[in-house]
Amino acid sequence: MIAKPQKLQPHEAPHETPSPPGVKTLPPRANHFRGSLGRFATGVAIVTFDGPTKRHGLTVNSFTSVSMKPPLVLVSIARSTRTHDELANRPFAVNILGAEQKDLAMHFAGRPSREPLWVEGETAPRLSGVLAYFECTPWAAYDGGDHTLYLGQVENFDYRSGDALAFANSRFTTIPELLRGDEELL
Ligand SMILES: Cc1cc2nc3c(=O)[nH]c(=O)nc-3n(C[C@H](O)[C@H](O)[C@H](O)COP(=O)(O)O)c2cc1C
């Protein structure tokens, strides 16, 4: 007889049995979801823009390229952030961070330190010394559950050489730039 598929409660892991005393218990199922997502290594970026009330910066790892023609990029912003409502219909910049810019990432993730140097971009304010940047005009915003997916049309961009800051398994790490000449091996 084929067993009927068992409907899992949100907090239950499949085949989860109680751990014997002294053995570390598995984290709840919600953390497994976060943990699974965390296996996808990403770069780290900061979204910057002038909102109706003030200038904003917000660290994200949800940056994605979307389209070449027209040139579109996407960031996913949590509804719970102060940034969320202010970003609607605003030009913004996405600042891609270099390996040495972890402090900058934390500055715009709720752990403020030294005020960074700003650049008045053509379309939106951006940060000085980043690995790459994209200045965008608003293209569309889509419902994404407890986040909103903000798409921007890229109006201006550039990059420098250097290692990239990366984020994986809830930790910062580094992605080294390929050494000059490696491409000749391909
Ligand atoms: C590495 C990293 C990646 C993050 N990625 C996102 C993201 O993609 N979207 C988001 O809404 N928040 C993200 N956050 C959390 C925000 O940076 C954080 O909640 C911020 O303090 C919100 O600021 P605000 O409430 O002043 O707008 C990330 C934080 C870190 C450290």
The ligand as a Tripos MOL2 file, in Angstrom:
@<TRIPOS>MOLECULE
LIG
   31    33     1     0     0
SMALL
NO_CHARGES

@<TRIPOS>ATOM
      1 C1         24.6110   40.7590    4.5230 C.3       1 LIG1
      2 C2         23.2410   41.3570    4.7300 C.ar      1 LIG1
      3 C3         22.2830   41.2560    3.7290 C.ar      1 LIG1
      4 C4         21.0110   41.8280    3.8720 C.ar      1 LIG1
      5 N1         20.1070   41.7280    2.8450 N.ar      1 LIG1
      6 C5         18.9070   42.3300    2.9440 C.ar      1 LIG1
      7 C6         18.0210   42.3260    1.8230 C.ar      1 LIG1
      8 O1         18.3030   41.7890    0.7540 O.2       1 LIG1
      9 N2         16.8090   42.9680    1.9770 N.ar      1 LIG1
     10 C7         16.4630   43.5920    3.1450 C.ar      1 LIG1
     11 O2         15.3580   44.1560    3.2200 O.2       1 LIG1
     12 N3         17.2900   43.6090    4.2280 N.ar      1 LIG1
     13 C8         18.5140   43.0120    4.1400 C.ar      1 LIG1
     14 N4         19.3810   43.0430    5.1990 N.ar      1 LIG1
     15 C9         18.9540   43.6620    6.4600 C.3       1 LIG1
     16 C10        19.0020   45.2040    6.4150 C.3       1 LIG1
     17 O3         20.2710   45.6740    5.9870 O.3       1 LIG1
     18 C11        18.7150   45.7540    7.8350 C.3       1 LIG1
     19 O4         17.4740   45.2750    8.2580 O.3       1 LIG1
     20 C12        18.7320   47.2690    7.9250 C.3       1 LIG1
     21 O5         19.1860   47.6300    9.2160 O.3       1 LIG1
     22 C13        17.3710   47.9480    7.7250 C.3       1 LIG1
     23 O6         17.5450   49.3530    7.8690 O.3       1 LIG1
     24 P1         16.3170   50.3870    7.9190 P.3       1 LIG1
     25 O7         15.2590   49.7930    8.7940 O.co2     1 LIG1
     26 O8         16.9430   51.6290    8.4900 O.co2     1 LIG1
     27 O9         15.8170   50.6250    6.5310 O.co2     1 LIG1
     28 C14        20.6700   42.5010    5.0760 C.ar      1 LIG1
     29 C15        21.6320   42.6090    6.0920 C.ar      1 LIG1
     30 C16        22.9020   42.0470    5.9200 C.ar      1 LIG1
     31 C17        23.9340   42.1980    7.0120 C.3       1 LIG1
@<TRIPOS>BOND
     1     1     2 1
     2     2     3 ar
     3     2    30 ar
     4     3     4 ar
     5     4     5 ar
     6     4    28 ar
     7     5     6 ar
     8     6     7 ar
     9     6    13 1
    10     7     8 2
    11     7     9 ar
    12     9    10 ar
    13    10    11 2
    14    10    12 ar
    15    12    13 ar
    16    13    14 ar
    17    14    15 1
    18    14    28 ar
    19    15    16 1
    20    16    17 1
    21    16    18 1
    22    18    19 1
    23    18    20 1
    24    20    21 1
    25    20    22 1
    26    22    23 1
    27    23    24 1
    28    24    25 2
    29    24    26 1
    30    24    27 1
    31    28    29 ar
    32    29    30 ar
    33    30    31 1
@<TRIPOS>SUBSTRUCTURE
     1 LIG1         1 GROUP 0 **** ****
